[in-house]
């Protein structure tokens, strides 16, 4: 892979909130994505994160009821039943090892999101979660396991458009009349110091 291919992968691995719910993601594919976390850097190499892969219909419904999608879009940000993710990977911090290192969460989530895109899937990282409900949905009853992130996955059906943002403009994402999801991004000259 050359740098241009890598840049294109990063640019297309956007948060997607609408999926073809009928497109199943297999246990093996989810295991492959979780395995990517094993190879990611970890603060002081403590590897505190644990993962619950979910892809059966009832468990997916319970996880969906434990998270909030695109709060900035209000009700319009919540996918309809036929547009919901067909799988999730729930990230847990094992507090018996130590407090959560959010950089570990971000690194592992991005690695999995990029891997999902290579597989032909899309995803969305969600931290607006109802912790007790989510633990119950995942069948987790150990106090030391704290849910810290949900990676929603599926075959994306949403068009995502990255736009250059004018200096001083809004970073708020929005949907147009065709439900295309627009994501304003600061220009390179505005982030280079």
C-alpha positions as CSV (number, residue, x, y, z in Angstrom):
1,X,0.0,0.0,0.0
2,X,1.4,3.4,-0.9
3,X,0.7,6.7,1.0
4,X,-2.1,7.7,-1.4
5,X,-3.9,4.5,-0.8
6,X,-3.5,4.9,2.9
7,X,-4.7,8.5,2.8
8,X,-7.8,7.4,0.8
9,X,-8.5,4.6,3.4
10,X,-8.3,7.1,6.3
11,X,-10.6,9.6,4.4
12,X,-13.2,7.0,3.6
13,X,-13.3,5.4,7.1
14,X,-15.8,8.0,8.3
15,X,-18.4,7.6,10.9
16,X,-21.5,6.0,9.2
17,X,-24.8,5.9,11.0
18,X,-27.1,4.1,8.4
19,X,-26.5,0.5,7.4
20,X,-28.1,-2.4,5.5
21,X,-29.2,-4.2,8.6
22,X,-29.8,-7.4,6.6
23,X,-26.1,-7.7,5.8
24,X,-24.7,-10.1,8.4
25,X,-21.1,-9.8,9.8
26,X,-19.8,-13.2,10.8
27,X,-18.3,-14.3,14.1
28,X,-15.0,-14.9,12.2
29,X,-14.9,-11.3,10.8
30,X,-15.6,-9.9,14.2
31,X,-12.8,-12.0,15.8
32,X,-10.4,-10.8,13.0
33,X,-11.3,-7.2,13.9
34,X,-10.8,-7.7,17.7
35,X,-7.5,-9.4,17.0
36,X,-6.3,-6.1,15.5
37,X,-6.4,-4.7,19.0
38,X,-3.7,-7.2,20.1
39,X,-1.2,-5.6,17.8
40,X,-2.0,-2.0,18.8
41,X,0.2,0.0,21.1
42,X,-1.0,0.1,24.7
43,X,0.1,2.5,27.4
44,X,2.8,0.8,29.4
45,X,1.7,-2.3,27.5
46,X,-0.9,-3.1,30.2
47,X,-3.5,-4.2,27.6
48,X,-6.5,-3.4,29.8
49,X,-9.2,-3.5,27.1
50,X,-11.5,-6.4,26.7
51,X,-14.0,-6.8,23.9
52,X,-17.5,-8.2,23.4
53,X,-18.5,-9.0,19.8
54,X,-22.2,-8.9,19.2
55,X,-23.9,-10.0,16.0
56,X,-27.1,-11.9,16.8
57,X,-30.4,-10.1,16.3
58,X,-31.6,-10.0,19.9
59,X,-28.3,-8.9,21.4
60,X,-27.9,-6.3,18.7
61,X,-31.3,-4.9,19.6
62,X,-30.3,-4.7,23.3
63,X,-27.0,-3.0,22.5
64,X,-28.8,-0.5,20.2
65,X,-31.2,0.4,23.0
66,X,-28.1,1.1,25.2
67,X,-26.5,3.7,22.9
68,X,-27.3,7.1,21.4
69,X,-26.5,7.8,17.7
70,X,-25.6,11.3,16.4
71,X,-27.1,13.3,19.3
72,X,-26.3,16.5,17.3
73,X,-28.9,15.4,14.7
74,X,-31.6,14.6,17.2
75,X,-34.2,12.0,16.2
76,X,-33.0,12.3,12.6
77,X,-29.6,10.8,13.7
78,X,-31.2,7.6,15.0
79,X,-31.3,4.9,12.3
80,X,-34.6,3.2,11.4
81,X,-34.8,-0.5,12.2
82,X,-33.8,-1.6,8.6
83,X,-30.8,0.9,8.8
84,X,-29.4,-0.3,12.2
85,X,-25.9,-1.8,12.5
86,X,-25.8,-5.6,12.1
87,X,-22.9,-6.0,14.6
88,X,-21.1,-4.3,17.5
89,X,-17.8,-4.5,19.3
90,X,-18.2,-3.3,22.8
91,X,-15.0,-2.1,24.5
92,X,-14.6,-2.7,28.2
93,X,-11.8,-1.4,30.5
94,X,-10.6,-3.9,33.0
95,X,-10.3,-1.7,36.1
96,X,-8.7,-4.6,38.0
97,X,-5.6,-3.8,35.9
98,X,-5.9,0.0,36.2
99,X,-7.9,3.1,35.1
100,X,-8.9,3.5,31.5
101,X,-6.3,5.0,29.1
102,X,-8.5,6.7,26.5
103,X,-5.6,6.8,24.0
104,X,-5.7,3.0,24.0
105,X,-9.4,3.0,23.3
106,X,-8.9,5.4,20.4
107,X,-6.0,3.5,18.8
108,X,-7.8,0.2,19.0
109,X,-11.1,1.7,17.7
110,X,-9.4,3.3,14.7
111,X,-7.5,0.1,13.9
112,X,-10.8,-1.8,13.9
113,X,-12.6,0.8,11.9
114,X,-9.9,0.8,9.2
115,X,-10.0,-3.0,9.2
116,X,-13.8,-3.0,8.8
117,X,-13.4,-0.7,5.8
118,X,-10.9,-3.0,4.2
119,X,-13.5,-5.8,4.7
120,X,-16.2,-3.7,2.9
121,X,-18.0,-2.6,6.1
122,X,-18.5,0.8,7.8
123,X,-18.7,1.8,11.4
124,X,-19.2,4.4,14.0
125,X,-17.5,4.9,17.4
126,X,-20.1,5.7,20.1
127,X,-19.3,6.9,23.6
128,X,-22.8,8.1,24.5
129,X,-23.8,4.9,26.3
130,X,-26.0,3.8,29.1
131,X,-23.4,1.8,31.0
132,X,-25.6,-0.5,33.2
133,X,-28.0,-1.3,30.3
134,X,-25.0,-2.0,28.0
135,X,-23.3,-4.3,30.5
136,X,-26.6,-6.2,30.9
137,X,-27.1,-6.3,27.1
138,X,-23.6,-7.9,26.8
139,X,-24.2,-10.4,29.6
140,X,-21.4,-8.8,31.7
141,X,-21.8,-8.8,35.4
142,X,-18.3,-8.2,36.6
143,X,-17.9,-4.9,38.4
144,X,-14.3,-4.4,37.2
145,X,-15.3,-4.4,33.5
146,X,-16.4,-0.8,32.6
147,X,-17.9,-0.1,29.2
148,X,-16.0,2.7,27.5
149,X,-17.0,2.6,23.8
150,X,-19.2,0.8,21.3
151,X,-18.0,0.3,17.7
152,X,-21.2,-0.1,15.6
153,X,-20.6,-2.0,12.4
154,X,-22.4,-2.9,9.2
155,X,-22.6,-2.5,5.4
156,X,-22.9,1.3,5.1
157,X,-25.6,2.8,3.0
158,X,-24.9,6.4,3.9
159,X,-23.1,8.9,1.7
160,X,-20.5,10.8,3.7
161,X,-19.1,14.1,2.3
162,X,-16.1,15.7,3.8
163,X,-16.1,19.5,3.3
164,X,-13.4,22.1,3.9
165,X,-14.5,24.4,6.6
166,X,-13.9,28.1,6.4
167,X,-11.9,29.6,9.3
168,X,-14.3,30.4,12.1
169,X,-17.0,28.2,10.6
170,X,-19.0,25.5,12.3
171,X,-17.7,22.0,12.9
172,X,-21.3,20.7,13.2
173,X,-22.1,17.8,10.9
174,X,-25.5,17.8,9.1
175,X,-27.6,15.9,6.6
176,X,-29.0,17.3,3.4
177,X,-32.4,16.6,1.8
178,X,-31.0,13.3,0.3
179,X,-29.8,12.2,3.7
180,X,-26.1,12.6,2.7
181,X,-24.0,13.2,5.8
182,X,-21.8,16.3,5.6
183,X,-18.7,16.6,7.8
184,X,-16.9,20.0,7.9
185,X,-13.2,19.6,8.4
186,X,-10.7,22.3,9.2
187,X,-8.3,23.0,6.3
188,X,-4.7,21.8,6.5
189,X,-3.4,25.4,6.8
190,X,-5.7,26.0,9.8
191,X,-4.3,23.1,11.8
192,X,-0.6,23.4,10.9
193,X,1.4,25.5,13.4
